[in-house]
Amino acid sequence: MDVLWAPWRMEYILSSDSPGDCIFCPGEDRSRDEERLILSVGPRTMVMMNRYPYNNGHLLVAPVRHVSDLDLLSSDELLDLLGSVRKAAGILRKEMNPEGFNVGLNLGRVAGAGVEEHIHFHIVPRWGGDTNFMTVLGDVRVIPEHIRDTYKKLRIHFQ
């Protein structure tokens, strides 16, 4: 039997969020932003870390308004959303020095959207060799830095 230790997940498993809550709806209360891994909330767009990252620094950028499709965004929201993607990638470039990025938006469940009712972009920093034998042979992803440490490094750039 293979055992992969991920003790930081217990906080999430025991969290008080009810199943109907949308992870991308920030609400008015900013006191839980660190716990929820929210890096920034603006008038139209929010940025948060992915709790189940593909790689260190995997960010999610979403409109504040709960919408399920690009067609439902106003022109201002769409422009702000893409501007936030650019800003977040720039912060990752400065702080983590990746060699590239995967940036994507999955629209609809069949396209891979895990939360299809609230659109969001994924920004995944990439480095040469970040997909290695552990991923290929063991179907295990190695995240070399604790998610809370990455959050603290990135948060100061979003304030």
Backbone torsions as a table, in degrees:
resi	resn	phi	psi	omega
1	MET	NA	133.7	175.5
2	ASP	-89.3	136.7	178.1
3	VAL	-121.7	126.5	176.6
4	LEU	-118.6	115.9	-178.2
5	TRP	-83.1	129.6	176.7
6	ALA	-143.9	67.1	-173.0
7	PRO	-62.9	-22.9	179.6
8	TRP	-67.7	-16.5	-180.0
9	ARG	-72.0	-20.8	-178.2
10	MET	-60.6	-38.1	177.9
11	GLU	-58.0	-42.1	179.5
12	TYR	-68.2	-44.2	-178.2
13	ILE	-60.6	-39.1	-178.0
14	LEU	-91.2	2.8	-176.8
15	SER	-63.9	159.0	-174.1
16	SER	-90.4	2.7	178.9
17	ASP	-61.4	131.3	177.9
18	SER	-80.4	154.0	-175.1
19	PRO	-57.7	-26.2	-178.7
20	GLY	-80.5	-10.8	-178.6
21	ASP	-70.6	141.9	177.4
22	CYS	-93.6	125.4	-178.7
23	ILE	-64.3	-21.6	-177.3
24	PHE	-94.1	-1.1	177.2
25	CYS	-97.1	103.9	-171.2
26	PRO	-71.9	-24.0	-176.6
27	GLY	68.7	-173.9	-177.1
28	GLU	-89.8	-25.9	-173.6
29	ASP	-80.8	111.2	-179.6
30	ARG	-88.3	-2.4	-174.8
31	SER	-67.8	-20.0	-178.6
32	ARG	-104.8	11.3	-176.7
33	ASP	-57.6	-44.3	-179.3
34	GLU	-64.4	-44.9	178.7
35	GLU	-59.7	-38.3	-178.8
36	ARG	-87.2	-0.6	179.5
37	LEU	65.5	28.4	177.1
38	ILE	-82.7	123.4	-179.1
39	LEU	-90.4	-33.8	-179.3
40	SER	-161.4	145.8	174.1
41	VAL	-133.4	118.9	176.6
42	GLY	-108.0	-172.3	-179.7
43	PRO	-63.7	-30.4	-175.6
44	ARG	-122.1	-21.9	-170.7
45	THR	-137.7	148.7	174.6
46	MET	-128.2	155.7	177.3
47	VAL	-129.5	132.7	177.5
48	MET	-142.4	163.8	175.9
49	MET	-85.7	148.2	175.4
50	ASN	-78.8	122.6	-179.3
51	ARG	-66.0	-22.8	178.2
52	TYR	-123.8	72.0	-169.8
53	PRO	-72.4	149.7	169.7
54	TYR	-77.5	-25.3	-177.3
55	ASN	-158.2	163.2	174.6
56	ASN	-54.5	137.0	176.1
57	GLY	80.7	12.2	179.4
58	HIS	-65.1	113.7	-176.9
59	LEU	-110.2	157.0	176.1
60	LEU	-123.4	131.4	179.8
61	VAL	-121.7	125.0	-174.5
62	ALA	-137.7	154.2	170.9
63	PRO	-68.8	148.6	177.2
64	VAL	-65.9	-39.8	180.0
65	ARG	-71.1	137.2	-177.0
66	HIS	-76.8	99.1	179.2
67	VAL	-133.5	152.7	-174.8
68	SER	-106.7	-3.0	-176.3
69	ASP	-151.8	150.5	178.6
70	LEU	-58.5	-34.3	-179.3
71	ASP	-63.0	-19.5	-178.4
72	LEU	-87.5	-7.0	179.8
73	LEU	-85.1	144.1	171.7
74	SER	-73.2	165.5	177.8
75	SER	-60.2	-39.8	178.7
76	ASP	-64.4	-41.9	178.5
77	GLU	-64.4	-42.4	-179.5
78	LEU	-63.4	-44.2	178.7
79	LEU	-64.1	-43.0	179.4
80	ASP	-65.5	-38.7	179.3
81	LEU	-61.6	-49.0	-179.9
82	LEU	-68.4	-35.7	175.1
83	GLY	-62.6	-36.9	178.3
84	SER	-69.8	-35.0	174.8
85	VAL	-61.8	-45.8	179.5
86	ARG	-62.0	-45.8	-179.7
87	LYS	-62.3	-45.1	-179.3
88	ALA	-62.8	-42.3	177.4
89	ALA	-63.3	-37.8	177.6
90	GLY	-64.5	-40.4	177.3
91	ILE	-64.9	-44.4	177.4
92	LEU	-61.6	-41.1	179.8
93	ARG	-60.3	-44.5	-178.1
94	LYS	-69.4	-44.7	-172.8
95	GLU	-84.3	-35.0	-171.0
96	MET	-115.0	-9.2	176.2
97	ASN	52.6	50.1	177.2
98	PRO	-72.0	160.0	178.5
99	GLU	-89.5	-10.6	179.3
100	GLY	-175.9	-177.3	-179.4
101	PHE	-142.2	149.8	160.2
102	ASN	-105.5	124.1	177.9
103	VAL	-124.8	126.0	-176.6
104	GLY	-154.3	161.8	179.3
105	LEU	-134.8	119.7	179.1
106	ASN	-100.6	116.3	-179.5
107	LEU	-104.6	111.6	179.9
108	GLY	94.8	149.9	-177.3
109	ARG	-58.8	-43.6	-178.0
110	VAL	-67.4	-17.7	177.2
111	ALA	-89.9	-0.5	177.2
112	GLY	103.9	7.5	180.0
113	ALA	-70.4	117.0	177.4
114	GLY	-75.4	-32.8	176.1
115	VAL	-125.1	84.7	-172.8
116	GLU	-74.6	-19.8	-177.2
117	GLU	-81.2	-7.8	177.0
118	HIS	-138.5	102.8	-174.9
119	ILE	-61.6	152.0	179.4
120	HIS	-163.1	144.2	174.3
121	PHE	-89.6	145.4	170.8
122	HIS	-103.0	135.2	171.7
123	ILE	-123.1	113.6	-176.5
124	VAL	-117.5	111.5	175.6
125	PRO	-67.2	144.5	-178.0
126	ARG	-130.3	144.8	176.4
127	TRP	-130.7	148.9	174.9
128	GLY	-57.4	128.6	178.8
129	GLY	86.7	4.5	-179.0
130	ASP	-73.3	-16.5	169.5
131	THR	-104.1	106.7	-172.6
132	ASN	-121.8	-164.0	-175.6
133	PHE	-61.9	-30.4	-180.0
134	MET	-62.3	-42.9	179.9
135	THR	-72.2	-45.0	-175.1
136	VAL	-70.3	-47.6	-175.4
137	LEU	-91.3	-38.1	-173.9
138	GLY	-100.9	-3.7	-176.3
139	ASP	52.1	42.2	-179.4
140	VAL	-129.2	132.3	177.0
141	ARG	-96.7	134.7	178.1
142	VAL	-102.7	117.8	176.5
143	ILE	-109.3	106.9	-169.2
144	PRO	-76.2	-9.2	-178.4
145	GLU	-127.4	138.7	178.8
146	HIS	-61.9	140.0	-175.5
147	ILE	-59.7	-32.9	179.1
148	ARG	-69.6	-34.8	177.0
149	ASP	-67.6	-42.2	177.2
150	THR	-63.0	-41.8	178.9
151	TYR	-56.8	-48.1	-178.2
152	LYS	-62.3	-38.0	178.6
153	LYS	-65.9	-40.5	-175.3
154	LEU	-82.7	-34.4	-173.5
155	ARG	-55.1	-41.3	-177.3
156	ILE	-61.5	-27.0	179.6
157	HIS	-78.7	-19.7	-178.5
158	PHE	-95.0	-8.7	-177.2
159	GLN	-81.1	NA	NA
